Amino acid sequence: MTKAWFRDLEGPGAATILVVDDLEVNRAVLTRRLVKQGYRVVEAASGPEALARIEESMPDLVLLDMMMPDMSGLQVIEMLRAQHTPSALPIIMVTARSETELIVEALEAGANDYIQKPVNFPVLLARMVTQIARQRAERNLRSANDALDRRVAERALELHEARAELSVKNMREHENAARLAQLQQQVEALSAAGNALRQHLASSLTPLVAAIASQAERADAPADALQRIKPLVRELETALRDIAGAAPPPFATVARSSIGQA
């Protein structure tokens, strides 16, 4: 760790420290020295008061005296760890006792670190910086993970919407293809019906035209009737040729017109 990094974490507004000790003189010494380093300090004279302070406003780190009346520091640790993880609320126990068993018990209960009285302030400060840095790194990691989860959820939603849009497009293309096939069948049916009708008209009108022409060519036919019949015969003959040579409109033209109107 560089000295600049220490100064950054120790600077004004760097962190809020809860100092818990039943002796006012001990709290005053720690508070005075921490404030000089730019930390915000909140004091508590007992375990219950410490729990109440934390309930009101979560500090960044707790300096916790182990030997207090009514509720020991160990009991406070156990209650805090039931609600807050070591990374969310670092706890450094401060004790005048050096028994290994007590220290191990406190660490197993959830204390992040410990320091003995009389407090070596530079050592305490270094351990505080380490815990706060770790806490902030984990907070940043959680924040980055949350942001990543949000981005993944957004991309998943976009993908779902794109798939839904593609599905609708494919459905429309399928419907258009079905409509085209149906139109093709209808055009083919109409074409067949048209051909049958032309053949029927031709077969029906041809004998009639021939009969009329035959009557018109008779020598005893009146002249005025002949003049009226000949134009009619020519018109009928032209109509027969038109019927025989007529073709239905191309299917593509009918299909485009129908799809455009749909």
C-alpha positions in Angstrom: 0.0 0.0 0.0 1.2 3.5 -0.9 1.1 6.3 1.6 -1.1 8.2 -0.9 -3.7 5.5 -0.7 -3.6 5.7 3.1 -4.1 9.4 3.0 -7.1 9.0 0.6 -8.9 6.7 2.9 -8.0 8.8 6.0 -9.1 12.0 4.4 -12.1 14.1 5.4 -15.4 12.3 5.0 -13.6 9.0 4.4 -15.6 6.9 6.8 -17.8 6.9 9.9 -16.4 5.0 12.9 -18.4 3.8 15.9 -16.3 3.8 19.1 -17.8 1.5 21.7 -16.3 1.6 25.3 -17.8 1.8 28.7 -15.0 4.2 29.9 -15.4 7.7 28.7 -11.7 8.5 28.8 -11.0 5.6 26.4 -13.7 6.9 24.0 -12.4 10.4 24.2 -8.8 9.5 23.3 -9.8 7.4 20.3 -12.3 10.0 19.2 -9.9 12.9 19.4 -7.2 11.1 17.4 -9.6 9.8 14.7 -11.2 13.2 14.2 -7.7 14.6 13.6 -7.4 12.1 10.8 -10.6 13.3 9.2 -12.9 10.5 10.3 -16.5 11.1 11.5 -16.9 9.5 15.0 -20.0 8.2 16.8 -19.6 7.1 20.5 -21.5 4.4 22.5 -21.0 3.7 26.2 -22.5 0.1 26.2 -23.5 -2.8 24.0 -27.2 -1.9 23.9 -26.3 1.7 23.0 -24.0 0.5 20.2 -26.8 -1.7 18.8 -29.1 1.3 18.9 -26.6 3.5 17.2 -26.1 1.0 14.4 -29.9 0.6 14.0 -30.1 4.4 13.5 -27.3 4.8 11.1 -24.9 2.2 9.8 -21.2 3.1 10.4 -18.4 2.0 8.1 -16.4 0.3 11.0 -16.8 -0.5 14.7 -14.1 -0.3 17.3 -15.5 -2.5 20.0 -14.2 -2.9 23.6 -14.4 -6.5 24.7 -14.8 -6.1 28.4 -18.0 -4.1 29.2 -20.6 -4.6 31.9 -24.2 -5.9 31.2 -23.4 -6.9 27.6 -19.9 -7.9 26.6 -18.2 -7.1 23.4 -18.4 -10.8 22.4 -22.2 -10.7 22.8 -22.4 -7.5 20.7 -20.4 -9.3 17.9 -22.7 -12.3 17.9 -25.8 -10.1 17.7 -24.4 -7.9 14.9 -23.3 -10.9 12.9 -26.8 -12.2 12.9 -27.7 -9.2 10.8 -24.5 -7.9 9.1 -21.7 -9.8 7.3 -18.1 -9.0 8.1 -17.7 -7.2 4.8 -20.8 -5.1 5.3 -19.8 -4.1 8.9 -16.2 -4.6 9.8 -15.5 -4.9 13.6 -12.1 -4.5 15.2 -12.2 -5.6 18.9 -10.1 -3.6 21.4 -9.1 -5.5 24.5 -6.7 -5.2 27.4 -6.5 -8.9 27.7 -4.0 -11.0 25.7 -5.4 -14.5 26.2 -5.3 -16.4 23.0 -8.5 -18.2 23.7 -10.4 -14.9 24.1 -9.0 -13.5 20.8 -9.8 -16.7 18.9 -13.3 -16.8 20.3 -13.9 -13.2 19.2 -12.5 -13.8 15.7 -14.6 -17.0 15.4 -17.7 -15.0 16.5 -17.2 -12.6 13.6 -14.7 -9.9 14.5 -12.6 -8.9 11.5 -9.5 -8.0 13.5 -8.3 -7.1 17.0 -5.8 -4.7 18.7 -4.6 -4.7 22.3 -4.6 -1.9 24.8 -2.9 0.4 25.3 -3.7 1.1 21.6 -0.9 1.6 19.2 -2.7 4.2 17.1 -0.6 3.9 13.8 -1.2 0.1 13.9 -4.9 0.6 14.6 -5.1 3.1 11.8 -3.4 0.7 9.3 -5.8 -2.1 10.3 -8.8 0.3 9.9 -7.7 1.3 6.5 -7.3 -2.3 5.4 -10.8 -3.2 6.6 -12.4 -0.1 5.0 -10.6 -0.7 1.7 -11.8 -4.3 1.6 -15.3 -3.2 2.4 -15.3 -0.6 -0.3 -13.9 -3.0 -2.8 -16.6 -5.5 -2.1 -19.3 -2.8 -2.3 -17.9 -1.7 -5.7 -17.9 -5.3 -6.9 -21.5 -5.8 -5.8 -22.4 -2.6 -7.5 -20.7 -3.7 -10.7 -22.4 -7.1 -10.5 -25.8 -5.4 -10.1 -25.1 -3.2 -13.0 -24.0 -6.2 -15.1 -27.2 -8.1 -14.1 -29.3 -5.1 -15.2 -27.5 -5.0 -18.5 -28.0 -8.7 -19.0 -31.7 -8.4 -18.2 -32.0 -5.5 -20.6 -30.2 -7.4 -23.4 -32.4 -10.4 -22.7 -35.5 -8.3 -23.0 -34.3 -6.8 -26.3 -33.5 -10.3 -27.6 -37.0 -11.5 -26.6 -38.6 -8.5 -28.3 -36.5 -9.1 -31.5 -37.5 -12.8 -31.5 -41.1 -11.9 -31.1 -40.9 -9.3 -33.9 -39.2 -11.9 -36.2 -41.9 -14.5 -35.3 -44.6 -12.0 -36.3 -42.8 -11.3 -39.5 -42.4 -15.0 -40.3 -46.1 -15.4 -39.5 -47.1 -12.6 -41.9 -44.8 -14.1 -44.6 -46.5 -17.5 -44.1 -49.9 -15.9 -44.3 -49.0 -14.1 -47.5 -47.6 -17.3 -49.0 -50.9 -19.1 -48.1 -52.9 -16.2 -49.6 -50.9 -16.3 -52.8 -51.4 -20.1 -53.1 -55.2 -19.6 -52.6 -55.3 -16.8 -55.2 -53.4 -19.0 -57.6 -56.0 -21.7 -57.2 -58.8 -19.2 -57.7 -57.2 -17.8 -60.8 -56.6 -21.2 -62.2 -60.3 -22.1 -61.5 -61.5 -18.9 -63.1 -59.3 -19.5 -66.1 -60.7 -23.0 -66.5 -64.2 -21.7 -66.2 -63.5 -19.0 -68.7 -62.1 -21.5 -71.2 -65.2 -23.7 -70.7 -67.5 -20.6 -71.2 -65.6 -19.6 -74.4 -65.9 -23.1 -75.8 -69.6 -23.2 -74.9 -70.3 -19.8 -76.5 -68.3 -20.7 -79.6 -70.1 -24.0 -80.0 -73.5 -22.4 -79.4 -73.0 -19.3 -81.6 -71.2 -21.0 -84.6 -74.2 -22.9 -85.9 -76.4 -19.8 -85.4 -74.0 -17.6 -87.3 -73.8 -20.2 -90.1 -77.6 -20.4 -90.2 -78.0 -16.6 -90.4 -75.3 -16.4 -93.1 -77.0 -19.2 -95.1 -80.3 -17.4 -94.9 -78.7 -14.2 -96.0 -77.2 -15.8 -99.0 -80.4 -17.2 -100.3 -81.5 -15.7 -103.6 -85.1 -15.1 -102.5 -83.9 -13.1 -99.4 -85.3 -9.6 -99.3 -82.7 -7.0 -100.1 -83.4 -4.8 -97.1 -83.2 -7.8 -94.8 -79.9 -8.8 -96.4 -78.5 -5.3 -95.7 -79.4 -5.6 -92.0 -78.2 -9.2 -91.6 -74.7 -8.9 -93.2 -73.3 -6.4 -90.6 -74.8 -8.6 -87.8 -73.1 -11.6 -89.2 -69.7 -9.8 -89.4 -70.1 -8.6 -85.8 -70.9 -12.2 -84.6 -67.9 -13.6 -86.5 -65.6 -11.0 -84.9 -67.1 -11.8 -81.5 -66.4 -15.5 -82.0 -62.8 -14.8 -82.9 -62.4 -12.6 -79.8 -63.9 -15.2 -77.5 -61.7 -17.9 -79.0 -58.5 -15.9 -78.6 -59.2 -14.2 -75.3 -56.8 -15.1 -72.4 -57.2 -14.6 -68.6 -55.0 -11.9 -66.9 -51.6 -13.1 -65.7 -51.6 -14.6 -62.2 -48.8 -12.3 -61.0 -51.0 -9.2 -61.8 -54.0 -10.6 -59.9 -51.8 -11.6 -56.9 -50.1 -8.2 -56.6 -53.5 -6.5 -56.8 -54.9 -8.8 -54.1 -51.9 -8.6 -51.7 -51.9 -4.8 -52.1 -55.5 -4.6 -51.0 -55.1 -7.0 -48.0 
